[in-house]
Amino acid sequence: MGVVASRDGLTIHYEVDLPAGATGDAGSVVLLHAAGADGSAWERLDWIEPLARAGLRVIRPDARGYGRSGRVAEPRLLAGSPCVDDIAAVLDAEGVEAAHLAGYSMGACHALRFPEAQPHRVRSLVLGGVIVGALAIQGLHLAAEERAEDQRLLALRQLDGALERLSGGAAEVVRAAHEVVRTEPLSRPDLSRAQVPALVAAGGGDPASEPWIRTELARLLPGARVLVLEGRDHVACLADPRLRDAVVSFLDGQREARGEPSPSL
């Protein structure tokens, strides 16, 4: 367990899971959770042991406003994509120079934002369940520039829908995010300096993660592998063991591509 201070003084809590017999140079993957959840969700969904068996150190932050991290009620605490500095602070605390980033929904958009600012710290990206609302909280959209305002309106509707389902601290964060999306400009992500291996995944039955989104992500990240779990909606896609197994296989493939030794099983 660890706690770091963000650039604005908010505390960011995280957990670290080490593979048996791991040394300090074990490859690391940062798991970034969806809105309404926290870092413990990955354990409940049985992601930790398979990743550890693949020889990876697993780092699970609670995003600001969620879990045991500092609460967020003011829009200023979400403006300007503070997730970038939060992730960097966790990597610094663990002495990790570069890591794989794997996120779902909100977490995927955090993962997408990070390599714009710190491309040298990203080994690969897993972007699951990307939706317009989560992109907009990070100041991003994937449509043509002339459709940016349409994307903002759609994002606001998605956030309104989330507020109907959430309560407590999670609802507090979403209300702050709503104000950020309403007032901040949106731009397309610039990944020109971060051409890393990527896996883009979504449920085929997820109306919020439309096919054009993964097409655009694959265009931004040439050579990205696209995985669609047919018949799975936004929640069921993340809970499907096939997604976890595909991510483990993808990350293990990155180890082989880098010429790193495979773990002893």
Secondary structure, DSSP 8 states (H G I E B T S, - for coil): -EEEE-TTS-EEEEEEE--TT--TT--EEEEE--TT--TTHHHHTT-HHHHHHTT-EEEEE--TTSTTS----SGGGTTT-THHHHHHHHHHHTT-S-EEEEEETHHHHHHHHHHHH-GGGEEEEEEES--HHHHHHTTB--S-GGGHHHHHHHHHHHHHHHHHH--HHHHHHHHHHHHHHHHS--B----TT----EEEEEETT-TTS-HHHHHHHHHHSTT-EEEEETT--HHHHHH-HHHHHHHHHHHHHHHHHTT------
